[in-house]
Amino acid sequence: MKTASAATDSIRSLVQTSAQRLQIAEKVALAKWYSGASVEDASREVEVIQKAVKDGTNAGLESAQVERFFKAQIEANKLIQYSLLAEWQRQGQAPEQAGANLVKEIRPQLDEIEKQLIEELKQSAAARSAKTCPSDVAKAVAEYLDSRNLKTDSREGAALDRAMGSACIR
């Protein structure tokens, strides 16, 4: 049986990797800004979720829980994208950066993070089943944000809260 500290560490790792996935949202938003693509990409979302469910069940995870978790990850990523795109519209321009190639550069990064998230979901199963999971997740998110001088009510805080909103096993 895992100790409380080990359980909390597994939640922290899951939060950190989820945050890493969210950091890529700016690259996604830039790619969509320059290409004119929509934030919504239903076929890609279905593809990501189906792959995650397949990989998760192969790793011994419950399919419905994996599906909920990855839907939350996608929703959080879109929250960042919409926020950034609206900010750039208000400013009349995006940052002076070349947009990364969504298919060749960004998606492979997301695919690697998704593999890591599956492993961390497996490693954190006991902690995510605990009665203290919701508060453990909230505290881990707050610690992560605080360590980066971000406020819990920032865009990043709201997105990370959403990304982790389905982490606990019901």
Contacts in CASP RR format, 6 or more apart in sequence:
PFRMAT RR
TARGET T0000
AUTHOR 0000-0000-0000
METHOD contacts of the structure
MODEL  1
MKTASAATDSIRSLVQTSAQRLQIAEKVALAKWYSGASVEDASREVEVIQ
KAVKDGTNAGLESAQVERFFKAQIEANKLIQYSLLAEWQRQGQAPEQAGA
NLVKEIRPQLDEIEKQLIEELKQSAAARSAKTCPSDVAKAVAEYLDSRNL
KTDSREGAALDRAMGSACIR
1 126 0 8 1.000
2 10 0 8 1.000
2 126 0 8 1.000
2 127 0 8 1.000
7 124 0 8 1.000
7 126 0 8 1.000
7 127 0 8 1.000
7 130 0 8 1.000
7 136 0 8 1.000
8 127 0 8 1.000
8 136 0 8 1.000
8 139 0 8 1.000
8 140 0 8 1.000
10 120 0 8 1.000
10 123 0 8 1.000
10 124 0 8 1.000
10 126 0 8 1.000
10 127 0 8 1.000
11 124 0 8 1.000
11 127 0 8 1.000
11 128 0 8 1.000
11 133 0 8 1.000
11 136 0 8 1.000
11 137 0 8 1.000
11 140 0 8 1.000
11 167 0 8 1.000
12 140 0 8 1.000
12 143 0 8 1.000
12 144 0 8 1.000
13 120 0 8 1.000
13 123 0 8 1.000
13 124 0 8 1.000
14 117 0 8 1.000
14 120 0 8 1.000
14 121 0 8 1.000
14 124 0 8 1.000
14 128 0 8 1.000
14 140 0 8 1.000
14 164 0 8 1.000
14 167 0 8 1.000
15 137 0 8 1.000
15 140 0 8 1.000
15 141 0 8 1.000
15 144 0 8 1.000
15 160 0 8 1.000
15 164 0 8 1.000
16 144 0 8 1.000
17 113 0 8 1.000
17 116 0 8 1.000
17 117 0 8 1.000
17 120 0 8 1.000
18 73 0 8 1.000
18 76 0 8 1.000
18 117 0 8 1.000
18 160 0 8 1.000
18 163 0 8 1.000
18 164 0 8 1.000
19 144 0 8 1.000
19 156 0 8 1.000
19 160 0 8 1.000
19 163 0 8 1.000
20 113 0 8 1.000
21 73 0 8 1.000
21 77 0 8 1.000
21 110 0 8 1.000
21 113 0 8 1.000
21 114 0 8 1.000
21 117 0 8 1.000
21 163 0 8 1.000
22 76 0 8 1.000
22 77 0 8 1.000
22 80 0 8 1.000
22 156 0 8 1.000
22 159 0 8 1.000
22 160 0 8 1.000
22 163 0 8 1.000
24 77 0 8 1.000
24 106 0 8 1.000
24 109 0 8 1.000
24 110 0 8 1.000
24 113 0 8 1.000
25 76 0 8 1.000
25 77 0 8 1.000
25 80 0 8 1.000
25 81 0 8 1.000
25 84 0 8 1.000
25 159 0 8 1.000
26 80 0 8 1.000
26 84 0 8 1.000
27 99 0 8 1.000
27 100 0 8 1.000
27 105 0 8 1.000
27 106 0 8 1.000
28 77 0 8 1.000
28 81 0 8 1.000
28 102 0 8 1.000
28 106 0 8 1.000
29 39 0 8 1.000
29 80 0 8 1.000
29 81 0 8 1.000
29 84 0 8 1.000
29 85 0 8 1.000
29 88 0 8 1.000
29 94 0 8 1.000
30 94 0 8 1.000
30 95 0 8 1.000
30 97 0 8 1.000
30 99 0 8 1.000
30 100 0 8 1.000
31 37 0 8 1.000
31 99 0 8 1.000
31 100 0 8 1.000
31 101 0 8 1.000
31 102 0 8 1.000
31 106 0 8 1.000
32 38 0 8 1.000
32 39 0 8 1.000
32 81 0 8 1.000
32 85 0 8 1.000
32 102 0 8 1.000
33 85 0 8 1.000
33 88 0 8 1.000
33 94 0 8 1.000
33 99 0 8 1.000
34 94 0 8 1.000
34 98 0 8 1.000
34 99 0 8 1.000
35 102 0 8 1.000
37 102 0 8 1.000
39 78 0 8 1.000
39 81 0 8 1.000
39 82 0 8 1.000
39 85 0 8 1.000
40 78 0 8 1.000
45 71 0 8 1.000
45 74 0 8 1.000
48 70 0 8 1.000
48 74 0 8 1.000
48 110 0 8 1.000
48 114 0 8 1.000
49 67 0 8 1.000
49 70 0 8 1.000
49 71 0 8 1.000
49 74 0 8 1.000
51 114 0 8 1.000
52 66 0 8 1.000
52 67 0 8 1.000
52 69 0 8 1.000
52 70 0 8 1.000
52 114 0 8 1.000
52 117 0 8 1.000
52 118 0 8 1.000
53 63 0 8 1.000
53 66 0 8 1.000
53 67 0 8 1.000
53 70 0 8 1.000
55 114 0 8 1.000
55 115 0 8 1.000
55 118 0 8 1.000
56 63 0 8 1.000
56 66 0 8 1.000
56 118 0 8 1.000
56 121 0 8 1.000
56 122 0 8 1.000
57 63 0 8 1.000
57 66 0 8 1.000
59 118 0 8 1.000
59 119 0 8 1.000
59 121 0 8 1.000
59 122 0 8 1.000
60 122 0 8 1.000
61 118 0 8 1.000
61 121 0 8 1.000
61 122 0 8 1.000
61 125 0 8 1.000
62 169 0 8 1.000
65 121 0 8 1.000
65 166 0 8 1.000
65 169 0 8 1.000
66 118 0 8 1.000
66 121 0 8 1.000
68 166 0 8 1.000
69 117 0 8 1.000
69 121 0 8 1.000
69 166 0 8 1.000
69 167 0 8 1.000
70 114 0 8 1.000
70 117 0 8 1.000
71 166 0 8 1.000
72 162 0 8 1.000
72 163 0 8 1.000
72 164 0 8 1.000
72 165 0 8 1.000
72 166 0 8 1.000
72 167 0 8 1.000
73 117 0 8 1.000
73 163 0 8 1.000
75 162 0 8 1.000
75 163 0 8 1.000
76 159 0 8 1.000
76 160 0 8 1.000
76 162 0 8 1.000
76 163 0 8 1.000
77 159 0 8 1.000
77 163 0 8 1.000
79 155 0 8 1.000
79 158 0 8 1.000
79 159 0 8 1.000
79 162 0 8 1.000
80 155 0 8 1.000
80 156 0 8 1.000
80 159 0 8 1.000
83 155 0 8 1.000
88 94 0 8 1.000
88 95 0 8 1.000
100 106 0 8 1.000
121 128 0 8 1.000
124 167 0 8 1.000
125 169 0 8 1.000
127 133 0 8 1.000
127 136 0 8 1.000
128 167 0 8 1.000
128 168 0 8 1.000
128 169 0 8 1.000
129 168 0 8 1.000
129 169 0 8 1.000
130 136 0 8 1.000
133 167 0 8 1.000
133 168 0 8 1.000
133 169 0 8 1.000
134 168 0 8 1.000
137 164 0 8 1.000
137 165 0 8 1.000
137 167 0 8 1.000
137 168 0 8 1.000
138 161 0 8 1.000
140 164 0 8 1.000
141 152 0 8 1.000
141 157 0 8 1.000
141 160 0 8 1.000
141 161 0 8 1.000
141 164 0 8 1.000
142 152 0 8 1.000
144 160 0 8 1.000
145 151 0 8 1.000
145 152 0 8 1.000
145 154 0 8 1.000
145 156 0 8 1.000
145 157 0 8 1.000
145 160 0 8 1.000
148 156 0 8 1.000
150 156 0 8 1.000
150 157 0 8 1.000
151 157 0 8 1.000
152 161 0 8 1.000
END
